[in-house]
């Protein structure tokens, strides 16, 4: 707040009464769909499944041949949706199981933060199709090179060994990977380091057991697509106190200027006493798209008048 006082008939003089505006904490909730997802499919290790409406993770039944493993990768982009500098306070991922073996084995599925880049690709068959250059497969994170540290990804090299969150999956339907400090830390890391956002890999924690495989809806899976719900808080920076300039008093008309910051509204108020509580609005300044200099004028015959400029 800035106060300007004038005495009627005398040159204007300025006294400053600066009151720091509080820093406002803004909270919000957003739901993100994956920006990319695909399956690493050991059954067809050079196939890509980037546009398939399901993600596969777990181990096949192995009734006619040895069991094969699958792992799913997915990435969510919070940047541009969550304000820069925001603090993530909660993160919950929901995946929907849409298909399972006829004699399923239940298992815990874990999310591990990815450490290397991969490429979704555009193959759409149930088991995928032969990858083209740069697409992710079981053997290659970007076909044909570079390959994973080990086929399907290597713990400690391609993804973090520890799980960020997990869920026990049995039948069909939605499953929540509940918010915890690790899941929140992953999203916060991606928000603060957008060039290192490689998403998660979904792995059955019992890959040695047959029939743990589940198909989960992918981002092409419509209403059942993966959903990451984020809660965040964002501090609104405090405005700098306005600085008056070009103050003049001519024929009972007082004028002064001050600079406004972009994207902030301002209100100019007046009263005849500094200590008064019933300040009146002289004018409102709408939020400007860029820094701007504002000129304000007022006419009156009061022997003493005070002005102040406020902004949130």
Beta strands, then each sheet from edge to edge (+ up, - down):
strand 1: 2-7
strand 2: 13-14
strand 3: 24-32
strand 4: 36-41
strand 5: 47-48
strand 6: 54-59
strand 7: 69-75
strand 8: 87-100
strand 9: 107-113
strand 10: 129-130
strand 11: 165-169
strand 12: 173-177
strand 13: 200-204
strand 14: 214-217
strand 15: 227-236
strand 16: 244-250
strand 17: 253-260
strand 18: 266-271
strand 19: 280-285
strand 20: 292-299
strand 21: 304-310
sheet 1: 2+ 1- 21+ 18- 19+
sheet 2: 3+ 15- 8+ 12-
sheet 3: 3+ 15- 8+ 14- 6+ 7- 4+
sheet 4: 3+ 15- 8+ 14- 6+ 7- 13+ 9- 11+
sheet 5: 5+ 10-
sheet 6: 16+ 17- 20+
end
